[in-house]
């Protein structure tokens, strides 16, 4: 039943040039279905998290306080977070006191069900009304979270769904970011609105929105420079972008998507809280789940923010960013 305890960890990704990053993602052929890819991508988390918890239940017939203490320690170690862990343990304890758990295996199933219930709070797919053109998606986050790559993969995903896409190179602080986004535009055959490095971000995105309206574009995805959630001056710059967009459309941006690096664990949770306070985050893209053993952070994020988790990334391939599905995630995390 717990054969997945023997699975090997997947290798870490190596740093690559801009062109190689884009080429790898765009050209990788995936023979497996996404569920199989999701299982593969969660291998490190499963090895350190799910396997550790499952091991606690091996040979156990009853759920007692000692086992609860061990489960609690395993959940915290897996970056599920203290608050979420205490909530899960409280539920198990209450069910145990009411004799609702017949044995340890029932407790293991109950734990899975409760974890799925937590994720369901954030299992809200992105809805793009056909009447909103362009639908403006503002992508934010810190440096290194994978914003630009995520934008390229989103452009591919939307194109696959027969939607017209335009990209805005709003990260004007790094010439490499502009170049990377332009390469993604070429790969996906979508237009990219860009200016010279150092240009005003709000002006670039404003021009892009006007161009998108003129061309009857369905979705405009705007990149922004990475910044720490503690940099108040740069956060004010993002707020300026929002104000400028409302001059064209009072409802824009229609989605403020934060890209989070799952390998940062609890720091990713702090990021989304701070960005949400400053910007009103409406969606989350959790990337790099395939390269970390800290995938348990997704439960803390869902439980403490309840912000919709729109997309998850489980690999470098262009199809490895997909809409989040809580049921599939838990099945992949706990399956053999």
TORDO-729455 format. One line per 4 residues: number of its first residue (from 1); for each residue y, x, z of C-alpha. Coordinates in Angstrom, 2 decimals, always signed. Layout:
NUM = Y/X/Z ~ ...
This chain:
1 = +0.00/+0.00/+0.00 ~ +2.36/+2.86/+0.76 ~ +1.40/+5.07/-2.22 ~ +5.05/+5.67/-2.95
5 = +5.14/+8.04/+0.03 ~ +3.58/+10.64/-2.28 ~ +6.12/+10.34/-5.09 ~ +8.08/+13.46/-5.96
9 = +11.82/+13.68/-5.77 ~ +13.74/+13.72/-9.03 ~ +15.73/+16.91/-9.82 ~ +19.45/+17.17/-9.24
13 = +21.75/+17.06/-12.26 ~ +23.42/+20.26/-13.41 ~ +27.11/+20.62/-14.21 ~ +27.76/+20.31/-17.94
17 = +30.66/+20.58/-20.36 ~ +32.62/+17.47/-21.34 ~ +30.94/+17.27/-24.73 ~ +27.45/+17.79/-23.33
21 = +27.98/+15.16/-20.65 ~ +28.97/+12.60/-23.24 ~ +26.35/+13.68/-25.76 ~ +23.58/+13.52/-23.17
25 = +24.53/+10.04/-22.05 ~ +25.07/+8.72/-25.55 ~ +21.97/+10.20/-27.18 ~ +19.36/+9.81/-24.45
29 = +16.62/+7.42/-25.52 ~ +15.12/+5.38/-22.71 ~ +11.58/+4.18/-23.44 ~ +11.29/+2.49/-20.03
33 = +12.72/-0.83/-18.95 ~ +15.63/-0.74/-16.53 ~ +13.49/-1.78/-13.55 ~ +11.28/+1.26/-14.11
37 = +14.39/+3.40/-14.46 ~ +15.79/+1.89/-11.27 ~ +12.60/+2.79/-9.39 ~ +12.76/+6.30/-10.78
41 = +16.46/+6.62/-9.94 ~ +15.89/+5.56/-6.34 ~ +13.08/+8.09/-5.84 ~ +15.10/+10.34/-3.53
45 = +16.32/+7.46/-1.41 ~ +12.82/+6.01/-1.28 ~ +11.35/+9.36/-0.24 ~ +13.75/+9.82/+2.67
49 = +14.50/+6.22/+3.58 ~ +11.90/+3.65/+2.58 ~ +8.99/+6.04/+2.96 ~ +10.16/+7.07/+6.41
53 = +10.41/+3.47/+7.55 ~ +7.09/+2.53/+5.96 ~ +5.42/+5.44/+7.73 ~ +6.54/+4.01/+11.06
57 = +4.53/+0.86/+10.33 ~ +1.34/+2.66/+9.28 ~ -1.45/+1.88/+11.69 ~ +0.80/-0.31/+13.82
61 = -0.45/-3.75/+14.77 ~ +2.40/-4.87/+16.94 ~ +6.17/-4.61/+16.88 ~ +7.36/-3.22/+20.21
65 = +10.55/-1.64/+21.55 ~ +9.39/+1.88/+20.74 ~ +8.86/+0.94/+17.11 ~ +12.25/-0.79/+17.02
69 = +13.91/+2.38/+18.34 ~ +12.22/+4.45/+15.64 ~ +13.25/+1.99/+12.92 ~ +16.82/+2.10/+14.21
73 = +16.90/+5.91/+14.02 ~ +15.43/+5.88/+10.49 ~ +18.02/+3.37/+9.24 ~ +20.94/+5.35/+10.66
77 = +19.57/+8.59/+9.20 ~ +19.39/+6.88/+5.79 ~ +23.16/+6.13/+5.88 ~ +22.67/+2.41/+6.37
81 = +25.34/+2.79/+9.04 ~ +25.47/+2.00/+12.75 ~ +26.94/-1.50/+12.44 ~ +24.49/-2.65/+9.76
85 = +21.55/-1.02/+11.52 ~ +22.38/-2.75/+14.79 ~ +22.56/-6.06/+12.96 ~ +19.12/-5.53/+11.42
89 = +17.57/-4.45/+14.72 ~ +19.13/-7.43/+16.48 ~ +17.52/-9.80/+13.98 ~ +14.10/-8.18/+14.42
93 = +14.48/-8.27/+18.20 ~ +15.38/-11.96/+18.20 ~ +12.47/-12.86/+15.95 ~ +10.17/-10.83/+18.14
97 = +11.35/-12.62/+21.29 ~ +10.74/-15.99/+19.58 ~ +7.24/-14.90/+18.52 ~ +8.18/-15.31/+14.86
101 = +6.64/-11.97/+13.87 ~ +2.86/-12.00/+14.05 ~ +2.38/-8.27/+13.52 ~ +4.04/-5.06/+12.36
105 = +3.46/-5.90/+8.71 ~ +5.33/-9.19/+9.16 ~ +8.16/-7.20/+10.73 ~ +8.21/-4.83/+7.75
109 = +8.51/-7.79/+5.38 ~ +11.19/-9.33/+7.58 ~ +13.18/-6.08/+7.43 ~ +13.05/-6.13/+3.63
113 = +14.15/-9.78/+3.53 ~ +17.08/-9.13/+5.85 ~ +18.20/-6.11/+3.82 ~ +18.07/-8.18/+0.66
117 = +20.10/-10.90/+2.41 ~ +22.80/-8.32/+3.18 ~ +22.97/-7.19/-0.45 ~ +23.14/-10.76/-1.71
121 = +26.61/-11.07/-0.17 ~ +27.87/-8.58/-2.75 ~ +25.62/-9.70/-5.60 ~ +28.43/-11.30/-7.62
125 = +28.34/-10.40/-11.34 ~ +31.60/-9.79/-13.16 ~ +32.74/-12.89/-15.04 ~ +35.03/-12.37/-18.03
129 = +36.63/-15.61/-19.23 ~ +36.79/-15.94/-23.00 ~ +40.32/-17.30/-22.61 ~ +41.62/-14.10/-20.97
133 = +42.54/-11.57/-23.65 ~ +42.70/-8.77/-22.98 ~ +40.69/-8.81/-19.78 ~ +42.15/-5.77/-18.01
137 = +39.88/-3.63/-15.89 ~ +41.67/-0.98/-13.81 ~ +39.27/+1.76/-12.75 ~ +40.12/+3.71/-9.60
141 = +38.53/+6.20/-7.21 ~ +38.58/+9.80/-6.08 ~ +38.03/+12.90/-8.21 ~ +34.40/+13.53/-9.02
145 = +33.20/+9.98/-8.45 ~ +32.35/+9.55/-12.13 ~ +35.21/+7.26/-13.22 ~ +35.59/+8.46/-16.79
149 = +31.86/+8.58/-17.47 ~ +31.50/+5.11/-15.95 ~ +34.21/+3.83/-18.28 ~ +32.37/+5.25/-21.29
153 = +29.14/+3.58/-20.22 ~ +30.94/+0.28/-19.55 ~ +32.44/+0.41/-23.03 ~ +28.93/+0.81/-24.45
157 = +27.61/-2.05/-22.31 ~ +30.36/-4.45/-23.37 ~ +29.97/-3.46/-27.03 ~ +26.27/-4.24/-26.75
161 = +27.36/-7.70/-25.62 ~ +29.48/-8.09/-28.76 ~ +32.85/-7.70/-27.02 ~ +35.76/-5.75/-28.46
165 = +36.84/-2.93/-26.17 ~ +39.84/-0.63/-25.89 ~ +40.25/+2.31/-23.51 ~ +43.44/+3.56/-21.87
169 = +43.61/+7.25/-20.86 ~ +45.57/+6.71/-17.68 ~ +44.35/+9.92/-16.04 ~ +47.23/+11.98/-17.39
173 = +46.95/+14.69/-14.75 ~ +43.89/+16.27/-16.37 ~ +43.82/+17.11/-20.05 ~ +40.03/+17.23/-19.78
177 = +39.95/+13.59/-18.65 ~ +41.91/+12.50/-21.72 ~ +39.62/+14.53/-23.95 ~ +36.50/+13.15/-22.31
181 = +37.69/+9.56/-22.72 ~ +38.53/+10.18/-26.38 ~ +35.02/+11.52/-26.96 ~ +33.61/+8.40/-25.35
185 = +35.82/+6.32/-27.61 ~ +34.46/+8.07/-30.68 ~ +30.89/+7.66/-29.52 ~ +31.35/+3.95/-28.84
189 = +33.60/+3.36/-31.85 ~ +36.36/+1.93/-29.68 ~ +40.09/+2.76/-29.82 ~ +41.64/+4.92/-27.10
193 = +45.32/+4.76/-26.22 ~ +46.46/+8.13/-24.89 ~ +49.59/+10.24/-24.48 ~ +50.19/+13.86/-23.61
197 = +49.03/+15.27/-20.25 ~ +51.64/+14.63/-17.61 ~ +52.81/+11.34/-19.12 ~ +53.56/+8.42/-16.82
201 = +50.29/+6.62/-16.06 ~ +51.90/+3.20/-15.82 ~ +53.58/+3.68/-19.21 ~ +50.29/+4.66/-20.86
205 = +48.46/+1.63/-19.51 ~ +51.39/-0.67/-20.34 ~ +51.34/+0.55/-23.97 ~ +47.59/+0.10/-24.07
209 = +47.86/-3.49/-22.87 ~ +50.46/-4.32/-25.51 ~ +48.24/-2.73/-28.17 ~ +45.23/-4.66/-26.88
213 = +47.12/-7.94/-27.10 ~ +48.29/-7.15/-30.62 ~ +44.73/-6.34/-31.76 ~ +43.13/-9.32/-30.00
217 = +40.97/-7.01/-27.87 ~ +38.55/-8.67/-25.45 ~ +38.46/-5.99/-22.75 ~ +40.87/-3.18/-21.89
221 = +39.44/-0.55/-19.53 ~ +42.08/+1.71/-17.99 ~ +41.24/+5.09/-16.49 ~ +43.37/+6.47/-13.65
225 = +43.68/+9.88/-12.03 ~ +41.40/+10.56/-9.12 ~ +43.04/+10.58/-5.74 ~ +42.06/+10.62/-2.12
229 = +42.46/+7.38/-0.25 ~ +44.68/+9.27/+2.22 ~ +47.28/+10.32/-0.40 ~ +49.88/+7.61/+0.11
233 = +52.17/+8.82/-2.70 ~ +49.38/+8.63/-5.26 ~ +48.21/+5.28/-3.94 ~ +51.78/+4.03/-4.46
237 = +51.45/+5.14/-8.07 ~ +48.45/+2.85/-8.53 ~ +50.45/+0.01/-7.05 ~ +53.14/+0.74/-9.65
241 = +50.53/+0.35/-12.41 ~ +49.67/-3.10/-11.07 ~ +53.33/-4.12/-11.01 ~ +53.89/-2.93/-14.57
245 = +50.86/-4.85/-15.86 ~ +52.11/-8.10/-14.35 ~ +55.16/-7.87/-16.61 ~ +52.83/-8.68/-19.52
249 = +50.32/-10.85/-17.69 ~ +50.94/-12.11/-14.17 ~ +47.20/-12.17/-13.50 ~ +46.55/-8.55/-14.54
253 = +44.69/-6.44/-13.72 ~ +41.88/-8.97/-13.76 ~ +39.43/-6.52/-12.20 ~ +40.25/-3.54/-9.97
257 = +37.00/-1.59/-10.04 ~ +36.44/+1.30/-7.67 ~ +33.88/+3.91/-8.66 ~ +32.02/+5.32/-5.66
261 = +29.72/+8.33/-5.52 ~ +26.63/+7.23/-3.55 ~ +25.89/+10.81/-2.49 ~ +28.98/+10.77/-0.24
265 = +27.28/+8.38/+2.15 ~ +29.55/+6.99/+4.85 ~ +32.63/+8.58/+3.26 ~ +32.13/+6.26/+0.28
269 = +32.41/+3.32/+2.68 ~ +35.67/+4.71/+4.07 ~ +37.01/+5.13/+0.55 ~ +36.43/+1.54/-0.49
273 = +38.00/+0.24/+2.71 ~ +41.17/+2.31/+2.23 ~ +41.48/+1.59/-1.49 ~ +40.91/-2.09/-0.83
277 = +43.71/-2.14/+1.71 ~ +46.10/-0.55/-0.78 ~ +44.98/-2.14/-4.05 ~ +42.86/-5.20/-3.39
281 = +39.59/-3.94/-4.85 ~ +37.68/-6.72/-6.63 ~ +34.57/-4.83/-7.68 ~ +32.48/-1.72/-7.03
285 = +30.53/+0.57/-9.33 ~ +28.17/+2.72/-7.26 ~ +27.20/+5.82/-9.22 ~ +24.83/+8.78/-8.84
289 = +22.15/+6.85/-6.96 ~ +19.57/+8.93/-8.81 ~ +20.84/+12.21/-7.37 ~ +20.97/+11.36/-3.69
293 = +18.83/+10.42/-0.72 ~ +21.78/+8.45/+0.71 ~ +21.26/+5.27/-1.30 ~ +21.11/+3.35/+1.97
297 = +24.92/+3.40/+1.94 ~ +24.82/+0.40/-0.41 ~ +23.76/-1.78/+2.54 ~ +26.66/-0.61/+4.69
301 = +29.10/-1.21/+1.84 ~ +27.81/-4.72/+1.17 ~ +27.64/-5.65/+4.85 ~ +31.04/-4.32/+5.93
305 = +33.16/-5.10/+2.87 ~ +31.33/-7.92/+1.04 ~ +33.21/-6.78/-2.05 ~ +31.17/-7.54/-5.19
309 = +29.00/-4.65/-6.32 ~ +29.32/-5.07/-10.06 ~ +27.40/-2.06/-11.39 ~ +25.07/+0.71/-10.25
313 = +24.36/+4.02/-11.95 ~ +20.87/+5.50/-11.77 ~ +20.92/+8.25/-14.39 ~ +22.84/+10.18/-17.02
317 = +21.80/+8.03/-19.98 ~ +24.30/+5.70/-21.59 ~ +22.16/+2.69/-20.60 ~ +21.74/+3.86/-17.01
321 = +24.75/+1.91/-15.72 ~ +23.81/-1.73/-15.35 ~ +24.97/-4.87/-13.55 ~ +23.82/-4.88/-9.95
325 = +20.97/-7.20/-9.00 ~ +20.14/-7.34/-5.27 ~ +16.63/-8.67/-5.76 ~ +15.69/-5.97/-8.27
329 = +17.28/-3.26/-6.12 ~ +15.27/-4.13/-3.01 ~ +12.06/-4.52/-5.03 ~ +12.59/-1.10/-6.61
333 = +13.44/+0.46/-3.27 ~ +10.35/-0.82/-1.48 ~ +7.83/-0.92/-4.35 ~ +4.97/+1.52/-4.86
